[in-house]
Amino acid sequence: MSSMEIHQEQSSGSAKIGSNRPLNKTLHVVIVGAGLGGLACAIACRRAKQPCDVTVVERVPEMIAIGSGIHIPPNACRVMQHFGLVEQLKSAGGYVVQDFTLRRYKDGNIIVEKPLGERVKREYGADWIAIHRGDYQNVLLDAAQRKGARIMTDTEVVDIEQGVDESEGRQIVVLKDGRRIDADVVIGADGLWSSMREFVLGRPMPPVETGDLAYRGTFTRDQLKSFHDPRIDGLIEKSNVQVWLGPSRHAVFYPLRNKTEFNLVLLVADDLPEGVRTAQGSLEEMGKCFDGWDPTLTRIISCLNSALKWKLLHFKELDKWTKGPVALLGDASHPTLPYQGQGAAMAVEDGAILGVLLTRLQERNLSLSPKARNGQLTSLLQLYERLRKQRTEINVSGAVLTREFYHLHDGDAQQERDSELSKLPAAKWQGPSKWNWGDAAYQKSLLGFDVLADAENRFDEWARKDPSIVLRSTL
Ligand SMILES: Cc1cc2nc3c(=O)[nH]c(=O)nc-3n(C[C@H](O)[C@H](O)[C@H](O)COP(=O)(O)OP(=O)(O)OC[C@H]3O[C@@H](n4cnc5c(N)ncnc54)[C@H](O)[C@@H]3O)c2cc1C
């Protein structure tokens, strides 16, 4: 019997899903959260020759396209290449970003233009794509379903218990409506306010304020065209990311959905009370933050019809990401300021690596004894944590440094920054820089590192060396 079948057994008044299974040769992976990281994990677990059984549990009633623009930098695009999804992403409105332009806040004068397009593809082996978050999620959702992942919407996970008796060695995922799902492995992909994080750490660990908040929104091409402003018309036609840098704030603008929609994010000092995640601000207040800035930008800002404030949060490296066969991924374990365009990318890398490790273990020799299997999975997830923690922490702290770089007040440090940046094109973006944004080695390690190839190699090492694993055992 496949562990993907649903068992609606009545047990003390609550239904069980997939209970009373003997341990079989196929792992049942339950993923909590159908965000970008959770869906990437589902695809990665299903695309192997011997796929895992996958159930994704998502609390929203319906998967509707929420959010605005998001980046798929080359490190995440490489994962999409492995999944065979790059063309679908492009058909869904994703496009290759040609250029990343930094501008002065006062007049919009260009500080530096960093070419992406072909250069990025050549140097890092994959494109830099921009897309609407909802379209990205739909492509991943569709791929996960086509590959056979079960998606349960309108279903909230409230706890994880240890299996006993016939469920010994398994994790019991407890749902809000009382139903329970037996799993070999549970992945907490439940985002910034993760409850799985509390389960793994054994204590609450709310994310920490970064000092910034974001206003985000999209608007139409017609809105921009109505200004009859040649500078705005010029920006509309480019497949570029435009960033205006100013004291303690910045603005990011780029097209979406074949240039029929445009994305604007305004990053300013956080003035929300502690503990408030989002709040409706006023358009007037939002506009005032950019008084005296480039008139092209202030016109673009006037297209926003909502001023929802999103507090931006993060935290320093967690003590651990795993508890037995339960692991965290994405924003649940390493939320970040979005200033390197890497929040979703790191979540996607996490999910893809988990898929490699779990399916490789399953292909090798998964133990059929509950205790031994538990040991194998615990050790494997610890390997995942070792593979990911340093890289994601470098990203979180790198984004903090980028904040400093973006938000310099006018003065010596800002002039030094602008002068250094203006020299980067002559060095063909190959040299060192004080700032991550322009430092070739940093960019190469962030964007060019093949995390999947690395995971394959590290799995082989682990399988050879880890004394707690008897890979040949099928007791
Ligand atoms: C609604 C939304 C809109 C966003 N918009 C943007 C944007 O426009 N631009 C941008 O750059 N970033 C945006 N982000 C953030 C970005 O998507 C994430 O930072 C990044 O993709 C990492 O995602 P993740 O998979 O770790 O978590 P998330 O994308 O946050 O996904 C977590 C998922 O888990 C689900 N979940 C949480 N708790 C439970 C539970 N107990 N049981 C079941 N399901 C649960 C949530 O409903 C959610 O779908 C948005 C995030 C969200 C949730």
The ligand as an SDF file (V2000), in Angstrom:
LIG
                    3D

 53 58  0  0  0  0  0  0  0  0999 V2000
    2.0890   36.2420    1.5770 C   0  0  0  0  0  0  0  0  0  0  0  0
    3.5510   36.5160    1.3190 C   0  0  0  0  0  0  0  0  0  0  0  0
    3.8950   37.5030    0.3920 C   0  0  0  0  0  0  0  0  0  0  0  0
    5.2410   37.7750    0.1470 C   0  0  0  0  0  0  0  0  0  0  0  0
    5.5620   38.6960   -0.7950 N   0  0  0  0  0  0  0  0  0  0  0  0
    6.8570   38.9160   -1.1140 C   0  0  0  0  0  0  0  0  0  0  0  0
    7.2120   39.7890   -2.1740 C   0  0  0  0  0  0  0  0  0  0  0  0
    6.3770   40.3770   -2.8310 O   0  0  0  0  0  0  0  0  0  0  0  0
    8.5410   39.9660   -2.4560 N   0  0  0  0  0  0  0  0  0  0  0  0
    9.5140   39.3260   -1.7500 C   0  0  0  0  0  0  0  0  0  0  0  0
   10.7040   39.5130   -2.0460 O   0  0  0  0  0  0  0  0  0  0  0  0
    9.1990   38.4620   -0.7500 N   0  0  0  0  0  0  0  0  0  0  0  0
    7.9050   38.2420   -0.4190 C   0  0  0  0  0  0  0  0  0  0  0  0
    7.5810   37.3670    0.5750 N   0  0  0  0  0  0  0  0  0  0  0  0
    8.6610   36.6900    1.3020 C   0  0  0  0  0  0  0  0  0  0  0  0
    9.3060   35.5790    0.5030 C   0  0  0  0  0  0  0  0  0  0  0  0
    8.3510   34.8630   -0.2540 O   0  0  0  0  0  0  0  0  0  0  0  0
   10.0080   34.6640    1.5070 C   0  0  0  0  0  0  0  0  0  0  0  0
   10.9120   35.4580    2.2410 O   0  0  0  0  0  0  0  0  0  0  0  0
   10.8300   33.5990    0.8290 C   0  0  0  0  0  0  0  0  0  0  0  0
   10.1960   33.1030   -0.3040 O   0  0  0  0  0  0  0  0  0  0  0  0
   11.1270   32.4310    1.7900 C   0  0  0  0  0  0  0  0  0  0  0  0
    9.9690   31.6760    1.8160 O   0  0  0  0  0  0  0  0  0  0  0  0
    9.6450   30.4270    2.7150 P   0  0  0  0  0  0  0  0  0  0  0  0
    9.2260   29.3360    1.7940 O   0  0  0  0  0  0  0  0  0  0  0  0
   10.6930   30.1410    3.7100 O   0  0  0  0  0  0  0  0  0  0  0  0
    8.3840   30.9480    3.5470 O   0  0  0  0  0  0  0  0  0  0  0  0
    7.0460   31.6280    3.0890 P   0  0  0  0  0  0  0  0  0  0  0  0
    7.0780   32.0670    1.6890 O   0  0  0  0  0  0  0  0  0  0  0  0
    6.7080   32.6390    4.1230 O   0  0  0  0  0  0  0  0  0  0  0  0
    5.9910   30.4260    3.1700 O   0  0  0  0  0  0  0  0  0  0  0  0
    5.5760   29.8610    4.3870 C   0  0  0  0  0  0  0  0  0  0  0  0
    4.2500   29.1630    4.1600 C   0  0  0  0  0  0  0  0  0  0  0  0
    3.9220   28.3910    5.3190 O   0  0  0  0  0  0  0  0  0  0  0  0
    2.5360   28.5140    5.5790 C   0  0  0  0  0  0  0  0  0  0  0  0
    2.3340   28.2070    7.0010 N   0  0  0  0  0  0  0  0  0  0  0  0
    2.7700   28.9090    8.0740 C   0  0  0  0  0  0  0  0  0  0  0  0
    2.4490   28.2830    9.2240 N   0  0  0  0  0  0  0  0  0  0  0  0
    1.7960   27.1440    8.8690 C   0  0  0  0  0  0  0  0  0  0  0  0
    1.2080   26.0770    9.6200 C   0  0  0  0  0  0  0  0  0  0  0  0
    1.2650   26.0410   10.9580 N   0  0  0  0  0  0  0  0  0  0  0  0
    0.6100   25.0680    8.9560 N   0  0  0  0  0  0  0  0  0  0  0  0
    0.5550   25.0720    7.5950 C   0  0  0  0  0  0  0  0  0  0  0  0
    1.0910   26.0690    6.8300 N   0  0  0  0  0  0  0  0  0  0  0  0
    1.7070   27.0780    7.4660 C   0  0  0  0  0  0  0  0  0  0  0  0
    2.2500   29.9510    5.1870 C   0  0  0  0  0  0  0  0  0  0  0  0
    0.8720   30.1480    4.9230 O   0  0  0  0  0  0  0  0  0  0  0  0
    3.1080   30.1300    3.9500 C   0  0  0  0  0  0  0  0  0  0  0  0
    2.4350   29.7790    2.7620 O   0  0  0  0  0  0  0  0  0  0  0  0
    6.2570   37.0700    0.8640 C   0  0  0  0  0  0  0  0  0  0  0  0
    5.8950   36.0860    1.7990 C   0  0  0  0  0  0  0  0  0  0  0  0
    4.5540   35.7870    2.0120 C   0  0  0  0  0  0  0  0  0  0  0  0
    4.1840   34.6920    2.9980 C   0  0  0  0  0  0  0  0  0  0  0  0
  1  2  1  0
  2  3  1  0
  2 52  2  0
  3  4  2  0
  4  5  1  0
  4 50  1  0
  5  6  2  0
  6  7  1  0
  6 13  1  0
  7  8  2  0
  7  9  1  0
  9 10  1  0
 10 11  2  0
 10 12  1  0
 12 13  2  0
 13 14  1  0
 14 15  1  0
 14 50  1  0
 15 16  1  0
 16 17  1  0
 16 18  1  0
 18 19  1  0
 18 20  1  0
 20 21  1  0
 20 22  1  0
 22 23  1  0
 23 24  1  0
 24 25  2  0
 24 26  1  0
 24 27  1  0
 27 28  1  0
 28 29  2  0
 28 30  1  0
 28 31  1  0
 31 32  1  0
 32 33  1  0
 33 34  1  0
 33 48  1  0
 34 35  1  0
 35 36  1  0
 35 46  1  0
 36 37  1  0
 36 45  1  0
 37 38  2  0
 38 39  1  0
 39 40  1  0
 39 45  2  0
 40 41  1  0
 40 42  2  0
 42 43  1  0
 43 44  2  0
 44 45  1  0
 46 47  1  0
 46 48  1  0
 48 49  1  0
 50 51  2  0
 51 52  1  0
 52 53  1  0
M  END
$$$$
